[in-house]
Amino acid sequence: MGARELLHDLAGAGFSLEADGGKIVVRPASKLTADLRADLRAVKPELLRLLASSERPYALSQAEGDAAHAEPWDDAAIGRFEARVVLLRRRGFPDVSADDLAERLHLRDVQMDDRRLCLECIHLAGRAGAWHCGNYRAAQVMRDVPGDLVARLQRCAGFQSGG
């Protein structure tokens, strides 16, 4: 697993990482498993470069940001953004990741993309690092859903919106 993928997976699992000199600070450290610690050590130099450059796993690229903000946001778009940030924070995502994912969802709306995040589905249960799909048969996924999948736009036969 590369540093970018690991950073994405850890953010999706509710961890926050930052570079502190030559060290990687992970919160909550108490949730780190021995396997995750080994994964972090294996890609530490690349991960430090990513963190030092303030790269965020869900952040929009410049082109995506331009598309998302081509038109001014109306009150409805602002309300959806704020509600999504609240949902994502409640699901265990750090503030920056919640904002970035909510902005990514706004871009999805602007582009009229029909894909969804598991995080938006009423069948998803759990919190970062321990996600479960209550409709896994219809969704054609395993009951225990990997962290990188819940924050990935996709089409799902088992998806049901909460709103």
DSSP file (Angstrom, degrees, kcal/mol; ACC not computed):
  #  RESIDUE AA STRUCTURE BP1 BP2  ACC     N-H-->O    O-->H-N    N-H-->O    O-->H-N    TCO  KAPPA ALPHA  PHI   PSI    X-CA   Y-CA   Z-CA
    1    1 A M              0   0    0      0, 0.0     2,-0.1     0, 0.0    41,-0.0   0.000 360.0 360.0 360.0 133.4    0.0    0.0    0.0
    2    2 A G     >  -     0   0    0      1,-0.1     4,-2.5    44,-0.0     5,-0.2  -0.305 360.0-105.9 -81.8 169.3    1.3    3.4   -0.9
    3    3 A A  H  > S+     0   0    0      1,-0.2     4,-2.8     2,-0.2     5,-0.2   0.893 118.7  51.4 -63.5 -41.8    1.4    6.5    1.3
    4    4 A R  H  > S+     0   0    0      2,-0.2     4,-2.2     1,-0.2    -1,-0.2   0.927 112.6  45.6 -63.5 -44.1   -1.4    8.2   -0.5
    5    5 A E  H  > S+     0   0    0      2,-0.2     4,-2.8     1,-0.2    -2,-0.2   0.906 113.7  49.5 -65.3 -42.0   -3.7    5.2   -0.2
    6    6 A L  H  X S+     0   0    0     -4,-2.5     4,-2.8     2,-0.2     5,-0.2   0.919 110.5  50.0 -63.4 -43.4   -2.7    4.7    3.5
    7    7 A L  H  X S+     0   0    0     -4,-2.8     4,-2.4     2,-0.2    -2,-0.2   0.917 112.4  48.1 -59.7 -44.3   -3.4    8.3    4.2
    8    8 A H  H  X S+     0   0    0     -4,-2.2     4,-2.5    -5,-0.2    -2,-0.2   0.930 113.0  47.7 -61.4 -47.7   -6.8    8.0    2.5
    9    9 A D  H  X S+     0   0    0     -4,-2.8     4,-1.3     1,-0.2    -2,-0.2   0.911 113.0  47.7 -62.4 -43.6   -7.7    4.8    4.4
   10   10 A L  H  <>S+     0   0    0     -4,-2.8     5,-2.8     2,-0.2    -1,-0.2   0.896 111.8  49.5 -67.0 -39.7   -6.7    6.3    7.7
   11   11 A A  H ><5S+     0   0    0     -4,-2.4     3,-1.6    -5,-0.2    -1,-0.2   0.921 110.6  51.0 -63.7 -42.2   -8.6    9.5    7.2
   12   12 A G  H 3<5S+     0   0    0     -4,-2.5   117,-0.3     1,-0.3    -1,-0.2   0.761 107.0  55.0 -64.6 -24.9  -11.6    7.4    6.2
   13   13 A A  T 3<5S-     0   0    0     -4,-1.3    -1,-0.3   115,-0.2    -2,-0.2   0.357 126.4-100.3 -90.0   4.8  -11.2    5.4    9.4
   14   14 A G  T < 5S+     0   0    0     -3,-1.6     2,-0.3     1,-0.3    -3,-0.2   0.565  78.0 134.5  92.1   8.6  -11.3    8.6   11.5
   15   15 A F      < -     0   0    0     -5,-2.8     2,-0.4    -6,-0.2    -1,-0.3  -0.638  41.2-151.8 -87.8 148.5   -7.6    9.1   12.1
   16   16 A S  E     -A   27   0A   0     11,-2.9    11,-2.6    -2,-0.3     2,-0.4  -0.974  13.5-167.6-116.8 139.7   -6.0   12.5   11.7
   17   17 A L  E     +A   26   0A   0     -2,-0.4     2,-0.3     9,-0.2     9,-0.2  -0.948   9.3 172.7-126.1 144.5   -2.3   12.6   10.8
   18   18 A E  E     -A   25   0A   0      7,-1.8     7,-3.1    -2,-0.4     2,-0.4  -0.994  31.4-117.0-147.5 152.9    0.2   15.5   10.8
   19   19 A A  E     -A   24   0A   0     -2,-0.3     2,-0.4     5,-0.2     5,-0.2  -0.743  24.4-177.8 -88.6 133.9    3.9   15.9   10.3
   20   20 A D  E >   -A   23   0A   0      3,-2.8     3,-1.6    -2,-0.4     2,-0.4  -0.797  65.1 -63.3-131.6  88.7    5.9   17.2   13.2
   21   21 A G  T 3  S-     0   0    0     -2,-0.4    -1,-0.1     1,-0.3    31,-0.0  -0.581 118.8 -17.0  66.6-123.0    9.4   17.5   12.1
   22   22 A G  T 3  S+     0   0    0     -2,-0.4     2,-0.3    -3,-0.1    -1,-0.3   0.248 124.6  88.2 -96.0  12.5   10.5   14.0   11.2
   23   23 A K  E <   -A   20   0A   0     -3,-1.6    -3,-2.8    25,-0.1     2,-0.5  -0.771  68.5-137.0-111.3 155.5    7.7   12.4   13.1
   24   24 A I  E     -A   19   0A   0     -2,-0.3     2,-0.6    -5,-0.2    -5,-0.2  -0.961  16.7-154.6-109.2 122.2    4.1   11.4   12.1
   25   25 A V  E     -A   18   0A   0     -7,-3.1    -7,-1.8    -2,-0.5     2,-0.4  -0.872  12.7-169.8 -99.0 122.5    1.5   12.3   14.8
   26   26 A V  E     -A   17   0A   0     -2,-0.6     3,-0.4    -9,-0.2    -9,-0.2  -0.943  13.8-130.3-117.0 131.8   -1.6   10.1   14.6
   27   27 A R  E    S+A   16   0A   0    -11,-2.6   -11,-2.9    -2,-0.4    -2,-0.0  -0.995  92.4  26.1-128.1 135.4   -4.8   10.7   16.5
   28   28 A P  S >  S+     0   0    0      0, 0.0     3,-1.5     0, 0.0    -1,-0.3   0.402  74.8 176.3 -79.9 123.9   -6.3    8.8   18.1
   29   29 A A  G >  S+     0   0    0     -3,-0.4     3,-1.6     1,-0.3    -2,-0.1   0.782  73.5  70.1 -63.3 -28.3   -3.0    6.9   18.6
   30   30 A S  G 3  S+     0   0    0      1,-0.3    -1,-0.3     0, 0.0    -3,-0.1   0.716  94.8  55.1 -65.5 -19.2   -4.7    4.4   20.9
   31   31 A K  G <  S+     0   0    0     -3,-1.5     2,-0.3     2,-0.1    -1,-0.3   0.509  80.0 113.6 -91.6  -4.9   -6.7    3.0   18.0
   32   32 A L    <   -     0   0    0     -3,-1.6     2,-0.1    -4,-0.3    -3,-0.0  -0.507  56.1-150.0 -70.5 128.6   -3.5    2.2   15.9
   33   33 A T     >  -     0   0    0     -2,-0.3     4,-2.3     1,-0.1     5,-0.2  -0.457  28.2-106.7 -88.3 168.4   -3.0   -1.5   15.5
   34   34 A A  H  > S+     0   0    0      1,-0.2     4,-2.2     2,-0.2     5,-0.1   0.883 122.2  53.1 -61.9 -38.4    0.4   -3.2   15.1
   35   35 A D  H  > S+     0   0    0      2,-0.2     4,-2.4     1,-0.2    -1,-0.2   0.913 108.8  48.3 -64.5 -42.6   -0.4   -3.7   11.4
   36   36 A L  H  > S+     0   0    0      2,-0.2     4,-2.6     1,-0.2    -2,-0.2   0.903 110.0  52.3 -64.9 -39.7   -1.2    0.0   10.9
   37   37 A R  H  X S+     0   0    0     -4,-2.3     4,-2.3     1,-0.2    -1,-0.2   0.913 110.5  48.2 -61.0 -41.9    2.0    1.0   12.7
   38   38 A A  H  X S+     0   0    0     -4,-2.2     4,-2.1     2,-0.2    -2,-0.2   0.902 110.6  51.1 -65.1 -41.1    4.0   -1.3   10.4
   39   39 A D  H  X S+     0   0    0     -4,-2.4     4,-1.1     2,-0.2    -2,-0.2   0.905 110.1  50.3 -61.6 -41.5    2.2    0.2    7.3
   40   40 A L  H  < S+     0   0    0     -4,-2.6     3,-0.5     1,-0.2     4,-0.3   0.919 110.6  48.6 -63.1 -44.5    3.1    3.7    8.6
   41   41 A R  H >< S+     0   0    0     -4,-2.3     3,-0.9     1,-0.2    -1,-0.2   0.883 106.0  58.6 -62.8 -37.7    6.7    2.8    9.0
   42   42 A A  H 3< S+     0   0    0     -4,-2.1    -1,-0.2     1,-0.2    -2,-0.2   0.798 120.3  25.9 -64.8 -29.2    6.9    1.2    5.6
   43   43 A V  T 3X S+     0   0    0     -4,-1.1     4,-2.9    -3,-0.5    -1,-0.2   0.127  83.6 125.1-120.5  20.1    5.9    4.5    3.8
   44   44 A K  H <> S+     0   0    0     -3,-0.9     4,-2.9    -4,-0.3     5,-0.2   0.876  72.0  49.1 -52.8 -50.0    7.1    7.1    6.4
   45   45 A P  H  > S+     0   0    0      0, 0.0     4,-1.8     0, 0.0    -1,-0.2   0.934 116.7  42.1 -59.6 -44.4    9.3    9.2    4.1
   46   46 A E  H  > S+     0   0    0      2,-0.2     4,-2.2     1,-0.2    -2,-0.2   0.901 114.4  52.0 -67.5 -39.3    6.6    9.5    1.4
   47   47 A L  H  X S+     0   0    0     -4,-2.9     4,-2.8     1,-0.2     5,-0.2   0.898 107.1  52.7 -64.0 -40.9    3.9   10.1    4.0
   48   48 A L  H  X S+     0   0    0     -4,-2.9     4,-2.6    -5,-0.2    -1,-0.2   0.897 108.8  50.7 -61.1 -40.2    5.9   12.9    5.6
   49   49 A R  H  X S+     0   0    0     -4,-1.8     4,-1.6    -5,-0.2    -2,-0.2   0.923 111.8  47.4 -62.8 -43.8    6.3   14.5    2.2
   50   50 A L  H  <>S+     0   0    0     -4,-2.2     5,-2.1     1,-0.2    -2,-0.2   0.932 115.2  44.8 -62.9 -45.8    2.5   14.3    1.6
   51   51 A L  H ><5S+     0   0    0     -4,-2.8     3,-1.5     1,-0.2    -2,-0.2   0.887 110.8  53.6 -67.1 -38.4    1.7   15.7    5.1
   52   52 A A  H 3<5S+     0   0    0     -4,-2.6    -1,-0.2     1,-0.3    -2,-0.2   0.819 105.8  53.8 -66.0 -29.8    4.3   18.4    4.8
   53   53 A S  T 3<5S-     0   0    0     -4,-1.6    -1,-0.3    -5,-0.2    -2,-0.2   0.371 113.4-121.4 -85.6   6.6    2.7   19.6    1.5
   54   54 A S  T < 5 +     0   0    0     -3,-1.5     2,-0.2     1,-0.2    -3,-0.2   0.749  51.0 168.6  60.4  25.6   -0.7   19.8    3.3
   55   55 A E      < -     0   0    0     -5,-2.1    -1,-0.2    -6,-0.2    -2,-0.1  -0.520  18.8-158.0 -70.7 135.1   -2.1   17.3    0.9
   56   56 A R    >   -     0   0    0     -2,-0.2     3,-0.9    -3,-0.1   -48,-0.1  -0.932  18.5-131.0-117.6 140.3   -5.5   16.1    2.0
   57   57 A P  T 3  S+     0   0    0      0, 0.0   -49,-0.1     0, 0.0    -1,-0.1   0.773 105.0  33.3 -64.6 -27.4   -7.0   12.8    0.8
   58   58 A Y  T 3  S+     0   0    0      2,-0.1    46,-0.1   -50,-0.0    -3,-0.0   0.415  87.4 126.0-108.1   1.0  -10.4   14.2   -0.1
   59   59 A A    <   -     0   0    0     -3,-0.9     2,-0.2     1,-0.1    41,-0.0  -0.272  62.5-114.9 -63.8 144.2   -9.4   17.6   -1.3
   60   60 A L        -     0   0    0      1,-0.1    -1,-0.1     4,-0.1    -4,-0.1  -0.485  27.5-117.5 -74.2 147.2  -10.5   18.7   -4.7
   61   61 A S     >  -     0   0    0     -2,-0.2     4,-2.9     1,-0.1     5,-0.2  -0.277  36.2 -97.6 -71.7 171.3   -7.9   19.4   -7.4
   62   62 A Q  H  > S+     0   0    0      1,-0.2     4,-2.3     2,-0.2     5,-0.1   0.919 126.9  47.6 -58.6 -44.3   -7.7   22.9   -8.7
   63   63 A A  H  > S+     0   0    0      2,-0.2     4,-2.1     1,-0.2    -1,-0.2   0.898 112.8  48.3 -65.5 -41.1   -9.8   22.0  -11.8
   64   64 A E  H  > S+     0   0    0      2,-0.2     4,-2.6     1,-0.2    -2,-0.2   0.908 111.3  50.8 -65.9 -40.7  -12.4   20.3   -9.6
   65   65 A G  H  X S+     0   0    0     -4,-2.9     4,-1.7     2,-0.2    -2,-0.2   0.901 108.6  51.8 -62.2 -41.3  -12.5   23.3   -7.3
   66   66 A D  H  < S+     0   0    0     -4,-2.3    -1,-0.2    -5,-0.2    -2,-0.2   0.913 112.1  46.4 -60.7 -42.7  -13.0   25.6  -10.3
   67   67 A A  H >< S+     0   0    0     -4,-2.1     3,-1.0     1,-0.2     4,-0.3   0.899 111.5  51.2 -66.7 -40.8  -15.9   23.4  -11.5
   68   68 A A  H 3< S+     0   0    0     -4,-2.6    -1,-0.2     1,-0.2     3,-0.2   0.795 119.6  36.1 -66.9 -27.8  -17.5   23.3   -8.0
   69   69 A H  T 3< S+     0   0    0     -4,-1.7    -1,-0.2    -5,-0.2    -2,-0.2   0.137  80.3 109.7-113.8  19.7  -17.3   27.0   -7.6
   70   70 A A  S <  S+     0   0    0     -3,-1.0    -1,-0.1    -4,-0.1    -2,-0.1   0.865  86.7  36.5 -62.5 -35.5  -18.1   28.1  -11.2
   71   71 A E  S    S-     0   0    0     -4,-0.3     3,-0.1    -3,-0.2    -1,-0.0  -0.903 101.4-100.0-114.8 146.0  -21.4   29.4  -10.0
   72   72 A P        -     0   0    0      0, 0.0     2,-0.3     0, 0.0    -2,-0.1  -0.342  43.1-108.8 -61.3 145.4  -22.1   31.1   -6.7
   73   73 A W        -     0   0    0     -4,-0.1     2,-0.1     4,-0.1    -4,-0.0  -0.599  32.1-145.8 -76.4 132.5  -23.6   28.7   -4.1
   74   74 A D     >  -     0   0    0     -2,-0.3     4,-2.2     1,-0.1     5,-0.2  -0.343  34.4 -91.3 -87.5 178.1  -27.3   29.5   -3.4
   75   75 A D  H  > S+     0   0    0      1,-0.2     4,-2.5     2,-0.2     5,-0.1   0.863 126.6  53.4 -59.9 -37.2  -28.9   29.0    0.1
   76   76 A A  H  > S+     0   0    0      2,-0.2     4,-2.4     1,-0.2    -1,-0.2   0.914 109.2  47.9 -65.5 -42.6  -29.9   25.4   -0.7
   77   77 A A  H  > S+     0   0    0      2,-0.2     4,-2.5     1,-0.2    -2,-0.2   0.898 112.6  49.1 -65.0 -40.5  -26.3   24.5   -1.7
   78   78 A I  H  X S+     0   0    0     -4,-2.2     4,-2.6     2,-0.2    -2,-0.2   0.916 111.2  49.9 -64.4 -43.1  -25.0   26.1    1.4
   79   79 A G  H  X S+     0   0    0     -4,-2.5     4,-2.3     2,-0.2    -2,-0.2   0.902 111.5  48.1 -62.1 -42.2  -27.5   24.2    3.5
   80   80 A R  H  X S+     0   0    0     -4,-2.4     4,-2.4     2,-0.2    -2,-0.2   0.920 111.8  50.6 -63.9 -43.4  -26.7   20.9    1.9
   81   81 A F  H  X S+     0   0    0     -4,-2.5     4,-2.4     1,-0.2    -2,-0.2   0.948 112.1  46.3 -58.6 -50.1  -23.0   21.5    2.4
   82   82 A E  H  X S+     0   0    0     -4,-2.6     4,-2.0     1,-0.2    -1,-0.2   0.890 112.5  50.0 -62.6 -40.5  -23.5   22.3    6.1
   83   83 A A  H  X S+     0   0    0     -4,-2.3     4,-2.3     1,-0.2    -1,-0.2   0.882 110.8  50.5 -65.2 -37.8  -25.7   19.3    6.7
   84   84 A R  H  X S+     0   0    0     -4,-2.4     4,-2.9     2,-0.2     5,-0.2   0.903 107.9  52.1 -67.3 -40.8  -23.2   17.0    5.0
   85   85 A V  H  X S+     0   0    0     -4,-2.4     4,-2.5     2,-0.2     5,-0.2   0.928 110.3  49.0 -60.6 -43.7  -20.3   18.4    7.2
   86   86 A V  H  X S+     0   0    0     -4,-2.0     4,-2.5     2,-0.2    -2,-0.2   0.932 112.5  48.1 -61.0 -46.3  -22.4   17.7   10.3
   87   87 A L  H  X S+     0   0    0     -4,-2.3     4,-1.7     1,-0.2    -2,-0.2   0.929 112.9  47.6 -59.3 -47.1  -23.1   14.1    9.1
   88   88 A L  H  <>S+     0   0    0     -4,-2.9     5,-2.4     2,-0.2    -1,-0.2   0.876 112.5  48.5 -66.4 -38.3  -19.5   13.4    8.2
   89   89 A R  H ><5S+     0   0    0     -4,-2.5     3,-1.6    -5,-0.2    -1,-0.2   0.906 110.3  51.8 -66.1 -40.9  -18.3   14.8   11.6
   90   90 A R  H 3<5S+     0   0    0     -4,-2.5    -2,-0.2     1,-0.3    -1,-0.2   0.831 104.7  57.6 -63.5 -30.9  -20.9   12.7   13.4
   91   91 A R  T 3<5S-     0   0    0     -4,-1.7    37,-0.8    -5,-0.2    -1,-0.3   0.470 129.3 -97.7 -78.9  -2.0  -19.5    9.7   11.4
   92   92 A G  T < 5S+     0   0    0     -3,-1.6    -3,-0.2     1,-0.3    -2,-0.1   0.550  74.2 143.1 103.2   8.6  -16.1   10.3   12.9
   93   93 A F      < -     0   0    0     -5,-2.4    -1,-0.3     1,-0.1   -81,-0.1  -0.627  54.0-111.0 -83.4 140.3  -14.3   12.3   10.1
   94   94 A P     >  -     0   0    0      0, 0.0     4,-2.8     0, 0.0     5,-0.2  -0.241  36.2-101.3 -62.2 159.1  -11.9   15.1   11.2
   95   95 A D  H  > S+     0   0    0      1,-0.2     4,-2.5     2,-0.2     5,-0.2   0.885 120.2  47.1 -51.6 -49.4  -13.1   18.7   10.4
   96   96 A V  H  > S+     0   0    0      1,-0.2     4,-2.6     2,-0.2    -1,-0.2   0.918 114.1  47.0 -64.2 -43.5  -10.9   19.1    7.4
   97   97 A S  H  > S+     0   0    0      2,-0.2     4,-2.8     1,-0.2     5,-0.2   0.899 111.4  51.9 -64.9 -40.2  -11.8   15.8    5.9
   98   98 A A  H  X S+     0   0    0     -4,-2.8     4,-2.3     2,-0.2    -2,-0.2   0.923 111.9  46.4 -62.0 -44.1  -15.5   16.4    6.5
   99   99 A D  H  X S+     0   0    0     -4,-2.5     4,-2.2    -5,-0.2    -2,-0.2   0.926 113.6  48.6 -62.6 -45.1  -15.3   19.8    4.7
  100  100 A D  H  X S+     0   0    0     -4,-2.6     4,-2.1     1,-0.2    -2,-0.2   0.914 113.1  46.7 -63.9 -43.2  -13.4   18.3    1.8
  101  101 A L  H  X S+     0   0    0     -4,-2.8     4,-2.2     2,-0.2    -1,-0.2   0.898 111.2  51.9 -66.1 -39.5  -15.8   15.4    1.4
  102  102 A A  H  X S+     0   0    0     -4,-2.3     4,-1.7    -5,-0.2    -1,-0.2   0.888 110.5  48.5 -63.9 -38.0  -18.8   17.8    1.6
  103  103 A E  H  X S+     0   0    0     -4,-2.2     4,-2.2     2,-0.2    -1,-0.2   0.887 108.7  53.5 -68.0 -37.8  -17.2   19.9   -1.1
  104  104 A R  H  X S+     0   0    0     -4,-2.1     4,-2.1     1,-0.2    -2,-0.2   0.881 108.0  51.2 -61.9 -38.3  -16.6   16.8   -3.2
  105  105 A L  H  X S+     0   0    0     -4,-2.2     4,-2.1     2,-0.2    -1,-0.2   0.856 106.6  53.9 -68.3 -34.3  -20.4   16.0   -2.8
  106  106 A H  H  X S+     0   0    0     -4,-1.7     4,-2.6     2,-0.2    -2,-0.2   0.928 107.8  50.0 -63.1 -43.8  -21.2   19.5   -3.9
  107  107 A L  H  X S+     0   0    0     -4,-2.2     4,-2.5     1,-0.2    -2,-0.2   0.910 107.3  54.8 -59.8 -41.9  -19.1   18.9   -7.1
  108  108 A R  H  <>S+     0   0    0     -4,-2.1     5,-2.4     1,-0.2     4,-0.4   0.914 109.4  47.7 -56.8 -43.3  -21.0   15.7   -7.6
  109  109 A D  H ><5S+     0   0    0     -4,-2.1     3,-1.2     1,-0.2    -2,-0.2   0.923 110.7  50.6 -63.7 -44.8  -24.3   17.6   -7.5
  110  110 A V  H 3<5S+     0   0    0     -4,-2.6    -2,-0.2     1,-0.3    -1,-0.2   0.891 113.7  45.1 -60.3 -40.3  -23.0   20.3   -9.9
  111  111 A Q  T 3<5S-     0   0    0     -4,-2.5    -1,-0.3    -5,-0.2    -2,-0.2   0.450 108.4-126.7 -84.1  -0.2  -21.9   17.6  -12.3
  112  112 A M  T < 5 +     0   0    0     -3,-1.2     2,-0.3    -4,-0.4    -3,-0.2   0.879  46.4 171.2  53.6  42.0  -25.2   15.7  -11.9
  113  113 A D      < -     0   0    0     -5,-2.4    -1,-0.2    -6,-0.2    -2,-0.1  -0.658  29.3-151.4 -80.6 134.1  -23.2   12.5  -11.1
  114  114 A D        +     0   0    0     -2,-0.3    -1,-0.1    -3,-0.1     2,-0.1   0.366  59.0 111.4 -92.7   6.5  -25.5    9.7   -9.8
  115  115 A R        -     0   0    0     40,-0.1     2,-0.3    -7,-0.1    40,-0.2  -0.420  49.0-161.9 -78.2 157.6  -22.9    8.1   -7.6
  116  116 A R  B     -B  154   0B   0     38,-3.4    38,-2.1    36,-0.1     2,-0.4  -0.866  18.1-116.6-133.2 164.6  -23.2    8.1   -3.8
  117  117 A L    >   -     0   0    0     -2,-0.3     3,-1.8    36,-0.2     4,-0.3  -0.826  22.0-129.8 -97.2 143.3  -21.0    7.6   -0.8
  118  118 A C  G >  S+     0   0    0     31,-0.5     3,-2.2    -2,-0.4     6,-0.3   0.856 109.1  70.4 -54.6 -33.2  -21.8    4.7    1.6
  119  119 A L  G 3  S+     0   0    0     31,-1.6    -1,-0.3     1,-0.3    32,-0.1   0.706  95.0  52.4 -59.7 -20.0  -21.6    7.5    4.2
  120  120 A E  G <  S+     0   0    0     -3,-1.8    42,-0.8    30,-0.2     2,-0.3   0.498  91.3  99.3 -91.7  -5.1  -24.9    8.9    2.9
  121  121 A C  B X   -C  161   0C   0     -3,-2.2     3,-1.2    -4,-0.3    40,-0.2  -0.622  68.6-142.2 -91.9 139.3  -26.7    5.6    3.1
  122  122 A I  T 3  S+     0   0    0     38,-2.6    -1,-0.1    -2,-0.3    39,-0.1   0.673  99.7  64.8 -70.2 -15.4  -29.1    4.7    5.9
  123  123 A H  T 3  S+     0   0    0     37,-0.3    11,-3.0    35,-0.1     2,-0.4   0.581  78.9  98.1 -85.0  -9.2  -27.8    1.1    5.8
  124  124 A L  E <   +D  133   0D   0     -3,-1.2     2,-0.3    -6,-0.3     9,-0.2  -0.666  52.6 177.5 -82.4 130.0  -24.3    2.1    6.9
  125  125 A A  E     +D  132   0D   0      7,-2.9     7,-2.4    -2,-0.4     2,-0.2  -0.853  33.6  38.2-126.1 163.2  -23.7    1.5   10.6
  126  126 A G  E    S-D  131   0D   0     -2,-0.3     2,-0.3     5,-0.2     5,-0.2  -0.535  73.2 -90.0 100.3-165.4  -20.6    2.0   12.8
  127  127 A R  E >   -D  130   0D   0      3,-0.7     3,-2.9    -2,-0.2   -35,-0.1  -0.827  64.0 -39.2-141.0 177.9  -17.9    4.5   12.9
  128  128 A A  T 3  S+     0   0    0    -37,-0.8  -115,-0.2     1,-0.3    -1,-0.1  -0.104 128.1  14.9 -46.5 128.9  -14.5    5.0   11.4
  129  129 A G  T 3  S+     0   0    0   -117,-0.3    -1,-0.3    -3,-0.1  -116,-0.1   0.245 124.5  59.4  90.0 -12.3  -12.6    1.7   11.3
  130  130 A A  E <   +D  127   0D   0     -3,-2.9    -3,-0.7    16,-0.1     2,-0.3  -0.436  66.4 163.0-146.4  65.8  -15.6   -0.5   11.9
  131  131 A W  E     -DE 126 145D   0     14,-0.6    14,-1.6    -5,-0.2     2,-0.4  -0.653  13.4-171.3 -90.9 143.3  -18.2    0.1    9.2
  132  132 A H  E     -DE 125 144D   0     -7,-2.4    -7,-2.9    -2,-0.3     2,-0.6  -0.999  16.5-141.8-135.8 136.1  -21.0   -2.4    8.6
  133  133 A C  E >   -D  124   0D   0     10,-2.8     3,-0.9    -2,-0.4    -9,-0.2  -0.875   5.5-165.2 -98.9 120.0  -23.6   -2.5    5.7
  134  134 A G  T 3  S+     0   0    0    -11,-3.0    -1,-0.1    -2,-0.6   -10,-0.1   0.531  93.4  42.1 -78.8  -6.5  -27.0   -3.5    6.8
  135  135 A N  T 3> S+     0   0    0    -12,-0.2     4,-2.3     1,-0.1    -1,-0.2  -0.184  73.4 139.2-128.5  38.1  -28.1   -4.1    3.2
  136  136 A Y  H <>> +     0   0    0     -3,-0.9     5,-2.0     1,-0.2     4,-1.1   0.770  65.8  57.3 -62.7 -30.0  -24.9   -5.8    2.1
  137  137 A R  H  45S+     0   0    0      2,-0.2     3,-0.5     1,-0.2    -1,-0.2   0.963 112.7  39.4 -66.7 -49.3  -26.6   -8.5    0.0
  138  138 A A  H  45S+     0   0    0      1,-0.2    19,-0.3    -3,-0.2    -2,-0.2   0.867 117.7  50.6 -65.6 -35.0  -28.4   -6.0   -2.2
  139  139 A A  H  <5S-     0   0    0     -4,-2.3    -1,-0.2    18,-0.2    18,-0.2   0.658 104.9-134.0 -76.4 -15.5  -25.3   -3.8   -2.2
  140  140 A Q  T  <5 +     0   0    0     -4,-1.1     2,-0.3    -3,-0.5    -3,-0.2   0.907  65.5 114.3  60.0  45.1  -23.2   -6.8   -3.2
  141  141 A V  S   <S-     0   0    0     -5,-2.0    -1,-0.3    -6,-0.1     2,-0.1  -0.848  75.2 -87.2-130.7 170.0  -20.5   -6.0   -0.7
  142  142 A M        -     0   0    0     -2,-0.3    -9,-0.2     2,-0.2    -3,-0.0  -0.454  39.5-115.1 -73.2 155.3  -19.2   -7.8    2.4
  143  143 A R  S    S+     0   0    0    -11,-0.1   -10,-2.8    -2,-0.1     2,-0.7   0.914 108.5  60.9 -59.1 -43.9  -21.1   -7.0    5.6
  144  144 A D  E    S-E  132   0D   0    -12,-0.2   -12,-0.3    -8,-0.0    -2,-0.2  -0.784  85.6-152.3 -87.1 116.3  -17.9   -5.3    7.1
  145  145 A V  E     -E  131   0D   0    -14,-1.6   -14,-0.6    -2,-0.7     5,-0.1  -0.766  13.8-118.6 -97.5 128.6  -17.1   -2.5    4.7
  146  146 A P    >>  -     0   0    0      0, 0.0     4,-1.2     0, 0.0     3,-1.1  -0.296  23.3-119.4 -62.4 147.8  -13.5   -1.3    4.3
  147  147 A G  H 3> S+     0   0    0      1,-0.3     4,-0.7     2,-0.2     3,-0.1   0.830 111.3  56.6 -57.9 -36.0  -12.9    2.4    5.3
  148  148 A D  H 34 S+     0   0    0      1,-0.2    -1,-0.3     2,-0.2     3,-0.1   0.760 104.4  54.5 -71.1 -21.4  -11.7    3.4    1.8
  149  149 A L  H X4 S+     0   0    0     -3,-1.1     3,-1.6     1,-0.2   -31,-0.5   0.857  97.7  60.9 -78.4 -35.6  -15.0    2.2    0.3
  150  150 A V  H 3< S+     0   0    0     -4,-1.2   -31,-1.6     1,-0.3   -32,-0.3   0.760 109.6  42.6 -66.7 -23.1  -17.3    4.2    2.5
  151  151 A A  T 3< S+     0   0    0     -4,-0.7     2,-0.5   -34,-0.1    -1,-0.3   0.147  94.7  99.1-108.0  18.2  -15.8    7.5    1.3
  152  152 A R  S <  S-     0   0    0     -3,-1.6   -34,-0.4   -36,-0.1     2,-0.2  -0.911  77.3-119.0-109.0 129.5  -15.6    6.6   -2.4
  153  153 A L        +     0   0    0     -2,-0.5     2,-0.3   -36,-0.1   -36,-0.2  -0.458  53.8 144.7 -63.9 132.7  -18.3    7.7   -4.9
  154  154 A Q  B     -B  116   0B   0    -38,-2.1   -38,-3.4    -2,-0.2     2,-0.5  -0.970  51.9-103.4-160.1 167.9  -19.9    4.6   -6.4
  155  155 A R        -     0   0    0     -2,-0.3     2,-0.4   -40,-0.2   -40,-0.1  -0.894  38.5-176.1-101.4 133.6  -23.2    3.2   -7.7
  156  156 A C    >   -     0   0    0     -2,-0.5     3,-1.3     1,-0.1   -17,-0.1  -0.984  28.1-154.6-138.8 123.5  -24.9    0.8   -5.3
  157  157 A A  T 3  S+     0   0    0     -2,-0.4   -18,-0.2   -19,-0.3    -1,-0.1   0.729 100.9  51.2 -66.3 -21.4  -28.0   -1.3   -5.8
  158  158 A G  T 3  S+     0   0    0    -20,-0.1    -1,-0.2   -22,-0.1   -19,-0.2   0.406  81.4 125.9 -96.1   2.3  -28.6   -1.3   -2.0
  159  159 A F    <   +     0   0    0     -3,-1.3     2,-0.3   -21,-0.1   -41,-0.1  -0.350  30.9 175.8 -67.0 137.9  -28.2    2.5   -1.5
  160  160 A Q        -     0   0    0     -2,-0.1   -38,-2.6     0, 0.0   -37,-0.3  -0.945  24.9-131.2-142.3 122.7  -31.1    4.2    0.3
  161  161 A S  B     -C  121   0C   0     -2,-0.3   -40,-0.2   -40,-0.2   -41,-0.0  -0.346   5.1-141.4 -70.9 149.0  -30.9    7.9    1.2
  162  162 A G              0   0    0    -42,-0.8    -1,-0.1     1,-0.2   -41,-0.1   0.568 360.0 360.0 -84.0  -9.2  -31.7    9.0    4.7
  163  163 A G              0   0    0      0, 0.0    -1,-0.2     0, 0.0    -2,-0.0   0.456 360.0 360.0-111.3 360.0  -33.5   12.2    3.5
